[in-house]
């Protein structure tokens, strides 16, 4: 078990897959949810149930209180929190101060317990437009099957393309999904047209909105699942700058490095959507900074035509006055 200090903290966190009920091969699943308050003050926490396969503009919600330094344990969270005897979906967990959320999907059939864990993913870490997420270690064989999970992160709806590639990078299959507001889905690898392959990597490319992604690889004989976490880095044309908690007085600081001169630093005031002209010494660049609110925070996305901020080692900070 990972120590709390090694897990990701956030104020708006998603557990992307949760279930209660019967499954493949006679399995009987439930989901345990662990909400930890690492701070020194009591937290009021809102937990929402996001139903798999549909938009969730107004999901079921409950509030729980977590004492300072304590962990609230819900051993059968769908039943305990939402009175669900059967269902599949995801949890969204929110609070005013950072918390740590983890879960375990457990098979209770046969008198023994096994399953897989999911670490809560802050919405601020979702894959956004022009970023590519990679899920490695995917298999589709007689002894293994893989399910891919996706969830619309910001509640704006998302369009995302999954592309399966072999180790050299040849395309094996592809499919595009339109996700409704906070909509989780769980898709088999076969939905991409891949029925037999090993060492597959799934490329997750977001065209609209923002998405949290990953996969679950299952041993068909034992039923034992393995979580395959996604990694991602920015693609061309845009970068997420920050996720501030407060908007008033916000400035975005953009640093453009130069090999033959000192780095240039630009401080730009942000309101809702701002277009700024950056003079890099050679040409003027029109940069659009877009404010996207969600939960108790927000993100800012910079789009600079002809520039990939990550590739040129640019950094950005958000500051509040």
Backbone torsions as a table, in degrees:
resi	resn	phi	psi	omega
1	UNK	NA	132.6	-179.2
2	UNK	-75.6	140.8	174.8
3	UNK	-66.4	154.4	-178.0
4	UNK	-56.7	-37.5	-177.3
5	UNK	-63.3	-21.7	-178.4
6	UNK	-91.2	-9.3	-178.7
7	UNK	-92.4	161.9	-175.3
8	UNK	-81.8	126.7	176.5
9	UNK	-89.8	152.3	176.0
10	UNK	-170.7	163.0	176.9
11	UNK	-99.6	-11.7	-179.4
12	UNK	-144.7	101.8	-164.7
13	UNK	-126.8	144.4	178.6
14	UNK	-118.8	133.0	162.9
15	UNK	-95.3	109.0	-165.3
16	UNK	-75.3	-13.0	179.5
17	UNK	-144.6	131.8	177.4
18	UNK	-152.0	151.9	-175.5
19	UNK	-156.4	154.2	167.9
20	UNK	-144.4	125.8	179.0
21	UNK	136.6	-174.2	-178.2
22	UNK	-75.7	152.3	-179.2
23	UNK	-137.8	-161.1	-176.7
24	UNK	-63.1	137.3	173.3
25	UNK	67.1	27.2	178.4
26	UNK	83.1	10.3	179.5
27	UNK	-70.3	151.6	178.2
28	UNK	-128.5	112.7	-169.4
29	UNK	-110.3	148.2	166.1
30	UNK	-144.3	169.4	-176.8
31	UNK	-125.2	124.4	173.1
32	UNK	-93.2	140.6	-178.2
33	UNK	-124.4	132.7	-178.5
34	UNK	-122.7	120.3	-179.5
35	UNK	-117.6	115.6	-176.2
36	UNK	-109.7	132.1	175.0
37	UNK	-102.6	101.1	-178.0
38	UNK	-80.7	-3.2	-175.3
39	UNK	-86.9	-175.6	-175.8
40	UNK	-101.8	5.8	179.5
41	UNK	-130.3	151.3	177.5
42	UNK	-61.3	143.0	180.0
43	UNK	-117.3	137.9	166.7
44	UNK	-96.6	121.7	-171.2
45	UNK	-117.1	135.0	175.4
46	UNK	-103.4	126.2	178.3
47	UNK	-114.2	126.7	178.4
48	UNK	-114.2	146.2	175.7
49	UNK	-103.9	118.2	-179.1
50	UNK	-104.0	114.7	-173.7
51	UNK	-75.0	131.6	-178.5
52	UNK	-66.0	137.7	173.1
53	UNK	83.9	8.9	178.0
54	UNK	-148.3	158.9	174.6
55	UNK	-68.5	150.4	-178.1
56	UNK	-131.7	66.2	179.9
57	UNK	-68.0	-29.3	178.6
58	UNK	-135.6	75.1	-175.1
59	UNK	-74.7	163.2	171.5
60	UNK	-63.8	137.6	-179.2
61	UNK	-137.0	147.8	171.8
62	UNK	-135.2	158.8	175.2
63	UNK	-116.1	141.7	177.1
64	UNK	-132.6	156.6	178.3
65	UNK	-109.5	131.9	179.6
66	UNK	-121.4	119.4	-178.4
67	UNK	-67.0	158.6	178.2
68	UNK	-56.9	128.7	177.8
69	UNK	73.9	6.3	-174.1
70	UNK	-105.2	165.6	174.4
71	UNK	-124.6	125.1	173.2
72	UNK	-90.3	128.3	-176.6
73	UNK	-112.4	125.7	174.9
74	UNK	-118.3	97.2	-172.3
75	UNK	-65.7	-27.9	177.9
76	UNK	-134.0	72.1	-166.8
77	UNK	-61.0	-43.1	179.1
78	UNK	-58.3	-39.7	-179.8
79	UNK	-76.3	-47.2	-175.4
80	UNK	-66.5	-40.4	-174.8
81	UNK	-90.6	-33.9	-171.9
82	UNK	-127.7	8.3	178.2
83	UNK	56.2	36.2	179.9
84	UNK	-97.4	117.5	174.9
85	UNK	-85.1	-16.7	-179.7
86	UNK	-153.9	137.5	178.0
87	UNK	164.8	160.2	178.1
88	UNK	-135.8	140.6	-178.9
89	UNK	179.6	-140.4	-179.1
90	UNK	-151.2	159.0	175.9
91	UNK	-107.3	138.2	167.2
92	UNK	-115.8	128.5	-173.4
93	UNK	-125.3	124.7	-174.5
94	UNK	-130.7	148.4	175.0
95	UNK	-156.5	168.2	-179.8
96	UNK	-78.8	-20.6	-179.7
97	UNK	-124.8	157.5	-176.9
98	UNK	-58.6	141.0	174.6
99	UNK	-137.7	172.1	178.5
100	UNK	-122.0	130.1	-177.4
101	UNK	-126.7	130.3	173.9
102	UNK	-135.4	165.1	178.8
103	UNK	-148.7	165.9	174.6
104	UNK	-140.5	123.3	172.1
105	UNK	-91.5	118.1	-168.8
106	UNK	-119.0	135.8	173.4
107	UNK	-94.7	119.5	-175.1
108	UNK	-103.2	6.8	-177.0
109	UNK	-72.9	148.6	173.6
110	UNK	77.6	12.2	176.5
111	UNK	79.0	3.1	176.7
112	UNK	-124.6	163.1	-175.7
113	UNK	-122.6	127.9	169.4
114	UNK	-150.8	164.5	-177.8
115	UNK	175.3	-153.4	-179.1
116	UNK	-142.6	152.0	-179.4
117	UNK	-101.7	151.1	173.8
118	UNK	-129.4	125.4	172.5
119	UNK	-83.8	138.8	176.8
120	UNK	-62.2	137.3	-179.6
121	UNK	-109.1	117.7	176.4
122	UNK	-60.5	140.1	179.2
123	UNK	-59.7	-27.5	178.8
124	UNK	-64.9	-13.6	-179.4
125	UNK	-101.8	12.2	179.1
126	UNK	-64.5	154.6	174.8
127	UNK	-78.9	129.7	-174.3
128	UNK	-112.8	-175.5	-178.0
129	UNK	-56.4	134.1	177.8
130	UNK	71.0	11.9	169.7
131	UNK	-103.6	153.4	179.4
132	UNK	-123.5	123.5	176.3
133	UNK	-100.4	146.2	-178.2
134	UNK	-124.6	131.6	176.5
135	UNK	-117.7	109.3	-176.6
136	UNK	-99.9	161.9	175.2
137	UNK	86.7	17.2	-177.8
138	UNK	-78.6	140.7	-179.8
139	UNK	-135.1	147.8	168.5
140	UNK	-139.5	96.9	-177.1
141	UNK	-138.9	173.1	175.0
142	UNK	-59.2	-22.6	-177.8
143	UNK	-104.5	-7.7	-179.1
144	UNK	-141.6	146.2	170.9
145	UNK	-134.0	157.1	-177.1
146	UNK	-132.5	134.0	172.0
147	UNK	-112.4	138.6	-179.1
148	UNK	-108.2	130.9	178.6
149	UNK	-108.5	142.7	177.9
150	UNK	-136.8	149.0	172.9
151	UNK	-149.3	134.5	173.9
152	UNK	-67.5	120.6	-168.5
153	UNK	-87.2	-41.6	-169.5
154	UNK	-95.3	-1.9	179.3
155	UNK	75.3	23.0	178.3
156	UNK	-109.2	-4.2	-170.5
157	UNK	84.9	147.9	-175.5
158	UNK	-141.7	153.8	170.8
159	UNK	-124.8	123.2	-172.4
160	UNK	-139.1	141.0	177.9
161	UNK	-113.0	128.6	174.7
162	UNK	-101.3	129.2	178.1
163	UNK	-126.4	122.5	177.7
164	UNK	-92.0	129.2	179.2
165	UNK	-129.3	151.8	176.0
166	UNK	-85.2	175.6	-176.5
167	UNK	-53.7	-38.9	176.6
168	UNK	-74.1	-11.0	178.0
169	UNK	104.8	5.2	177.9
170	UNK	-72.0	139.5	-177.8
171	UNK	-74.9	129.0	178.7
172	UNK	-103.1	-27.1	-178.3
173	UNK	-178.5	164.0	-175.3
174	UNK	-158.8	148.1	174.7
175	UNK	-155.6	144.6	177.9
176	UNK	-109.0	137.9	-178.1
177	UNK	-121.5	139.2	169.6
178	UNK	-105.1	116.8	-177.5
179	UNK	-103.6	131.7	174.7
180	UNK	-74.9	-176.8	-177.4
181	UNK	-58.1	120.4	179.6
182	UNK	48.2	43.1	-177.5
183	UNK	-94.8	119.8	173.3
184	UNK	-93.5	144.9	173.0
185	UNK	-134.6	155.6	174.5
186	UNK	-131.6	114.4	-171.7
187	UNK	-120.4	134.4	174.8
188	UNK	-71.2	153.2	177.6
189	UNK	-57.2	-30.0	-179.6
190	UNK	-62.8	-21.4	178.9
191	UNK	-67.0	-17.8	175.7
192	UNK	-91.0	2.2	-178.6
193	UNK	87.5	14.5	-179.5
194	UNK	-109.0	113.2	-177.8
195	UNK	-112.6	-16.7	-179.1
196	UNK	-149.4	108.4	179.5
197	UNK	-171.7	153.4	174.3
198	UNK	-126.8	160.2	178.3
199	UNK	53.5	42.7	178.5
200	UNK	-84.5	144.6	170.6
201	UNK	-114.6	133.6	176.8
202	UNK	-99.5	123.6	173.9
203	UNK	-94.3	126.2	-179.1
204	UNK	-110.1	109.5	-176.0
205	UNK	-114.7	121.6	-175.5
206	UNK	-97.1	125.4	179.0
207	UNK	-100.4	-30.9	177.2
208	UNK	-142.3	141.8	175.5
209	UNK	78.7	-146.1	-178.1
210	UNK	-152.9	143.4	-170.3
211	UNK	-136.6	142.3	167.1
212	UNK	-105.5	133.5	-173.1
213	UNK	-138.2	161.3	175.9
214	UNK	177.2	-170.4	-178.0
215	UNK	-150.5	161.6	176.1
216	UNK	-126.8	119.9	178.2
217	UNK	-103.2	127.2	-172.5
218	UNK	-117.9	133.6	171.4
219	UNK	-76.5	118.5	-172.8
220	UNK	-68.5	-26.6	-179.2
221	UNK	-77.4	-49.8	-175.9
222	UNK	-91.6	-20.5	-173.9
223	UNK	79.7	3.2	-176.0
224	UNK	-72.2	123.7	-178.1
225	UNK	-98.0	156.6	177.7
226	UNK	-133.2	127.4	178.0
227	UNK	-80.4	129.5	176.5
228	UNK	-110.8	102.8	-177.9
229	UNK	-75.2	151.5	178.7
230	UNK	-95.2	144.0	169.8
231	UNK	-114.5	154.9	179.2
232	UNK	-152.1	155.4	174.2
233	UNK	-141.4	161.3	-175.3
234	UNK	-67.8	145.7	172.1
235	UNK	-92.7	-157.0	-175.4
236	UNK	-86.7	142.3	165.9
237	UNK	101.2	-15.4	-178.5
238	UNK	-161.0	161.9	178.1
239	UNK	-153.2	143.5	174.3
240	UNK	-81.5	129.4	-173.7
241	UNK	-91.2	-42.0	-173.8
242	UNK	-169.8	172.1	175.5
243	UNK	-134.5	76.2	-176.7
244	UNK	-73.5	152.3	177.3
245	UNK	-84.3	-33.7	-179.0
246	UNK	-116.5	145.0	-174.8
247	UNK	-99.4	-31.3	-173.5
248	UNK	-59.2	130.7	176.2
249	UNK	71.9	18.7	-174.5
250	UNK	-72.3	139.5	172.1
251	UNK	-127.0	143.9	171.1
252	UNK	-105.4	130.1	178.8
253	UNK	-107.3	118.8	-179.5
254	UNK	-111.1	131.1	179.6
255	UNK	-115.7	120.3	177.4
256	UNK	-107.4	112.7	-177.8
257	UNK	-80.1	149.0	176.2
258	UNK	-129.6	139.5	179.0
259	UNK	-76.5	-25.0	-174.9
260	UNK	-111.8	11.1	-178.5
261	UNK	-160.0	171.8	177.7
262	UNK	-66.2	149.8	176.5
263	UNK	-61.2	147.4	176.1
264	UNK	-102.8	137.5	-179.1
265	UNK	-121.0	131.6	-178.8
266	UNK	-124.0	126.7	172.9
267	UNK	-103.0	125.6	-175.2
268	UNK	-126.2	128.0	175.2
269	UNK	-73.3	137.3	-178.4
270	UNK	-118.3	134.5	171.8
271	UNK	-116.5	-88.8	177.0
272	UNK	-112.8	-56.5	173.0
273	UNK	-141.2	126.1	-173.8
274	UNK	-127.4	133.1	171.7
275	UNK	-108.1	124.1	-178.2
276	UNK	-121.3	149.3	175.6
277	UNK	-102.0	120.3	178.8
278	UNK	-105.8	124.0	176.6
279	UNK	-98.8	110.5	-177.0
280	UNK	-91.4	12.3	179.5
281	UNK	93.7	-14.7	-179.7
282	UNK	-121.0	-38.8	179.7
283	UNK	-156.5	157.1	177.3
284	UNK	-85.9	139.1	-176.6
285	UNK	-120.2	125.0	174.5
286	UNK	-83.5	115.9	-178.8
287	UNK	-114.4	128.1	177.9
288	UNK	-105.1	126.4	178.7
289	UNK	-112.0	117.4	-174.1
290	UNK	-109.8	129.3	178.9
291	UNK	-90.4	124.0	-179.7
292	UNK	-123.2	106.0	-179.6
293	UNK	-80.9	148.0	168.9
294	UNK	-162.0	145.8	178.3
295	UNK	54.7	-134.5	-179.8
296	UNK	-97.7	7.9	-178.4
297	UNK	-131.2	-155.6	-179.7
298	UNK	-163.6	165.3	172.7
299	UNK	-129.1	155.4	173.8
300	UNK	-123.0	131.1	179.6
301	UNK	-114.2	129.0	177.1
302	UNK	-102.5	131.2	174.2
303	UNK	-120.1	118.1	-178.6
304	UNK	-124.9	104.7	-176.9
305	UNK	-55.4	131.0	177.8
306	UNK	84.8	-4.1	-178.4
307	UNK	-123.3	135.3	167.6
308	UNK	-109.8	104.0	-172.1
309	UNK	-57.3	-38.1	-178.6
310	UNK	-67.8	-42.6	-176.5
311	UNK	-67.4	-27.9	178.0
312	UNK	-96.6	16.1	173.8
313	UNK	66.1	21.2	176.2
314	UNK	-68.5	146.9	175.5
315	UNK	-122.8	162.8	179.2
316	UNK	-144.9	145.4	177.8
317	UNK	-127.3	150.8	170.4
318	UNK	-111.0	137.6	179.5
319	UNK	-131.2	145.7	171.9
320	UNK	-117.1	140.3	-178.9
321	UNK	-86.9	NA	NA
